[in-house]
Amino acid sequence: MSPLQYSIFSGARTSGGVVSYPSDTLYEEVAFIAYHFHWSQNDILNLEHTTRQRWVGEINKINQKLI
């Protein structure tokens, strides 16, 4: 059994922290949405991560249709 599996099944708590989203990717997403939709930085950062990624995908679809 791996150490991770052991800690899960044994109920052991770890002192780990939050796994963060890469800041470069976050900046790219915010800049991309802001550039296309002219939304404010705060509005974009207040979106749920999956929602923000969905908007990036939708903008990409629009851009692909324009090519």
Secondary structure, DSSP 8 states (H G I E B T S, - for coil): --HHHHHHHHT-----------HHHHHHHHHHHHHHH---HHHHHTS-HHHHHHHHHHHHHHHHHH-
